[in-house]
Amino acid sequence: MTREIPLIHPGEILLEDWLKPLGISQTALAKAIAVPPRRIHEIIAGKRAISADTALRLAVFFQTDAQSWLNLQSHYDAEQTREKLAGTLAHIPAYDTLALSENI
């Protein structure tokens, strides 16, 4: 199955929707939320996930909520995994109450 809309890593959202419009550098963000700059660089590069720790720090800094950052990450992870498991998932039957009751 080909994806119509490309899957976007939360780091790209952080960069394009928050840092660039607000004129904040990755290093300045790292310093402001008291994390190593490498953590922010890796998130932006799509090489690291947004953890609960980072989500909480971003939420305080940007005056958002941590759950939104975590939801971005979990959606990305689930969709990426769905693509990897597409063949396997296609062979898993859906739960059928009628078929189940017939086997009991």
Secondary structure, 3 states (H helix, E strand, C coil): CCCCCCCCCHHHHHHHHHHHHHCCCHHHHHHHCCCCHHHHHHHHCCCCCCCHHHHHHHHHHHCCCHHHHHHHHHHHHHHHHHHHCHHHHHCCCCCCHHHHHHCC
